[in-house]
Amino acid sequence: MSNLVKFQIVKSPFSVTIQDAGRFGFLEQGIPISGAMDLKSATIANQLVEKPDDNPVLEITLSGTEISISGKCQIAITGANLSPRLNNKPISTWQTISIKKPSIISFGKAVSGSRAYLAFNGTFNLKPWLGSFSAFGNLTPALVLKNGDSIEGLPSTSVSKKIYPEKYRSTFHNSQKIKVWKGPEFDNFSKKQIDHFLKTDFKIAPNSNRMGYNLTKGFKNYKQKNELISSGVLPGTIQVTNSGHLAILMRDAQTTGGYPRIAHVLGDDINKLAQMKAGDEIFFEIVSL
C-alpha cells in the first residue's frame, strides 16, 4: 500500500525495542511482564497521537539513535530529553509532531532521563507474541530493532495537535528519592541493616539493565537469616543477594526468586527508576499502604 510508513533504524548504539503495556497472564510459565520501562511516558506518547494507552511504541535508550521515516504521519516523543532533531532541526517533545515528507529523527545528548518513547498515529505491521508487542530478548526478534532493521505501519486519520501540559510532565534527576513498601522478608533484617537501607545513597551499578538494577554500597558481612524457598517476584521487588548486594527488579524481571525481598518500589516510582542510569544515586523512603 502506497500510504504505508516505514520506520528504519539508520544507526543506534543500543537496540530500539517495541514495547507496549506488557505481557500478562504468563507469570506461572516463567514469562516476564516486560513492557515500556517508563510506562507513564509511553502512555502519554500514545495519547498525543490519539492511540490506545497500550499501543506499541518505540523505546529509545540514551543518545546516538537515528530513525528514518518514509511517509506522511504523526508522531509524539515523550520521556527522556535526548535532544531530538527532525531533519537536523531541534524539535519539541511531549506534543504531536506532523511528518510531511521523508525525514530523519535523530537523538543527541541525553539532557535528562535515559529512555525516550516514540508513538505513531497508526498501527505497526507486527505480530504479537503471547498477546503483547513487548520485546523480550531473543524470544521476540521482530520486536528488537538493530541497525538497518525497519517496521512498517498504516497511519490513521490525522489528529489535531496536542501539547501535554508542562506542569504535568515527568521530571528526571540524577538523584532520586524512591518510595517503597516493606517487603515480605523485611522483618528478617536487623535494625542496623534497615538503617543502612534507609540512610544510604545507593548508586546504580554499570551492570544494570531492563531485568534489574544492581546497587552499590550493599550490606557488609551479610548472612541470610533463614533459607528461603523460591517465591514470586515482580517489577519493583528489591532483593538482597547472598553477598549482601541489593537488586531492584525491573520490567523484564524473572518471575520467582530465592533471595529475601526487603522492599517493593511503588508503581510510579518504577517509572522514575526507568529514567535513571549507571552512576545515578537513589535513596529509599518507606511508606505505608
N, C-alpha and C positions, 0 to 999 in steps of 0.2 A: 504494500500500500504506500502511495506516494507521501501521505501525511505522517508516516511513522517517523519518530525522532530517535536518533541513535546517540547514546552516551558512551564515549570511548575514553579509556584511561590512556592519556598520552604518556604520562610518566607519574610515578608515585613511589616514594621510598618505602611506604607501607602499603599493604593490601587495602583496597577500598572494599568495604563489605556492604552487602544488602542486609538491612535489619528492619524488623517491624516490632510489634509489642511483645513478641516472644512466643515460645512453643510450649503449650500447656497440655497436661494430661498424660505425660510420659515419664514423670519422675521415677515411678516404680520400676521402669525399664532402664533406668540409668541415663536418660536423655535430659540434658540441662534445659533450662528455660531459655537461655540466651536472650536475644533482643537488643535493642539500642541501649548502649551503656548509659547515656543520659536520655532516659525515656521522655522526660518533660520537654526537652528541646526538640526531640524528634516529633512529638505530638504537635507542638506549636507550628513546626515547619509544615506539617500536613494541613493544619487549619488555615494557614496563609494561602494555600492553593486549593482550598475547599475540597480536601480529600478526607476520608475517614481517618480517625486518630491512629489506627493500626496499619495504614497503608505503608508498603515498603519504601524506605528511604535509603540514600547512600550515606554511610558513616565514614567520614574522612578524618584521619588521625594526623595531628601535627602538620608541619609545613612541607612544601615541595610538590604537592599534587597538582596536576593539570588534567582537565577533563574537556574534551571537545563535545559540543552539542550540535547536531547536524541540521535541525529544523526549527520551525516556529513552535514555541511552547511557553509555559510559565513555570518558574521555579521559586523556591524560597530557601534561604540559607540561615540556619539558626545555630545555637550552641557557641562553641569557642570562636573567638575573634582571630581567625587565621589570615588576616589581611587579604580577603578575597578580591579578585580583579576580574572584570569582564572585558575581554579583548584588550588587556593591559591597562584598563582604567579602573580605579577603585570603585567598588560598589558597596551599597549599604546592606546590612544583614537585617534579619527579623522583619522582612517585608516581602511582598510579592514582586518578582522581577520578570519582565517580559523579554523573552529571547525572540528576536525578529529575523535573525539570519544566522547562518552557521557561525558558531562562536567558540571561544576558549574561556573556560572558567579556571583561574589559577589561584592557588593558596600559597601565601608567602609566610612572613614572620608570624609566629604564634604570640600575639599580644596578650591574650588571656585565655585560659582554658586549653584543652588539648584535643577535643573532638567536635567537629562541625557536622551538621546534617543538611543534606540537600534533598528537598522534596520536589516532586514533579506533578503537574496538574494532569495526570493521566495514569495509565496502568502499564507497568512493565510487563513485557512478554517473558514471564518466568514461571517455572513450575514450583509450587510449594513442596517442602519436604515435611511430612507429618503435620500438615495443616498450617505451616508457617514459612515465611520467606526469610527468616533469620539465618544468617550464615553460622555454621558450626564446623570449623576446621575442614578436614579432608572429606567429611561426610556430605558436604554441600558445595562441591567445587564450582558450580554455576553461580553461586551466591558470593564467591570471593573473587574480586576483580583485581588482576595484576596488569602490568604494563602491556598495552596492546589489546586487552580484553574490552568487550563492549556489550551493551544490552540495548534493546530497542523498546519503545513504548508508544502507545497511541494516546495523544493528548485529548483531554476532554474539552468542552466548551470553555472559552476564555472567561476568567473571573475578574471582578473589579479589584483594583489594587488595595491591598490591606497592609497596614503597618501595626505591628504588635507594640502596645504602649511601652515606652522606655521604662516607666516606673515599675512595670511588672516583669521585666526581663531578668533572667538569672544573671548574677554577677559571679565571677570566678576569681579566686585568690590563691596565692602560693602557700597560704597558711589558713587552715580552716578548723573551726570547732565542729565536731561531728557528734550528733546526738545518738545515743544508743539506749536500748533496753537491756536489763540484766538477762544473761543467757541461762540456759538450763543448769549449767555447772558453775555458775557464778559463785555460789557459796562454798565450792571446793577450794577456792583460793584464799590465802591468808590476808590479813589486814595490810601487811606490808606490800603484798603483790597487788592488791586492789588500789592502794595509794599510788603505787608505781604506774598502774594502768591509767589512773585519773589525773596524775600530775606530771606526766612525761609528754614532751613534744616529740612525737614519733616522726620519722621520715619515711617516705615511700622508697623502697629499695629498687635498684635498677632491674632486678629480675621479677618485675610485676607485669601483669597482662590482663586480658579480659577474663581469665579464670579467677585471678585473685591478686591482691596487693600484699606483698610482703613488707613488713615494717622493721626498721632498725630499732635498737635500744630495747630488746626483749628482756625477759626475766633472767637474772643471773642465778647460776646454781639451781636451776629449776628441776624439781622432781614431781611428776604427776602424782596426785594424792591417791587416786583409785584407777584401776584398769577399767576401761570403758568398752562396751560393745559398740559397733558401728551404729550411728544414729543419723537421722535425717538432718540435712543442712540446706540452706537456701542462700541466694544472693543477699549479702549483708551480714551473714554469720561471721563472727570473729572467733577463730580457733587459736589455741596455744599448742604449739608442737612440742615434741619430747625434749627438744633443745631449748625451749623457752621462747622461741620466736613467735610473734603474732602475725596472723594472716587474715585479711578481710576477703571473704569470698565475693566475687563479682558476678556479672551476668552469665558467664559460661561456666559457673562453678559446678563441680561434681555434685551428686545428689545425696551421698552419705559420707560420713567421716568418723574416725575414731578418736579424734582429739577433743579435749574439753572445749565447750562453747562458752566463753566468758561473757559475751555480749552479742547483741544484734543491732545493726545500723537501721535507723528509721528509713522508710522508703524514699522520701525526698532527699535525704542526705546521701543516699546511694548515688543520686544524680550529681550531687556536689563532688563526691569522690571520683565519679567518672571523668570529670574535667581536670583532675589533678594528675601529675606526672612524677617521675622519679626525682627525688630530692625535695619535693614539696613536703610541708610539715602539717601534721594533724594532731589534734588533742581531743580527748573524749569527754563527753558530759552525759551522765546517766539521767534519764527522765523516766517518769512513771507512766504506766498505761492510763 
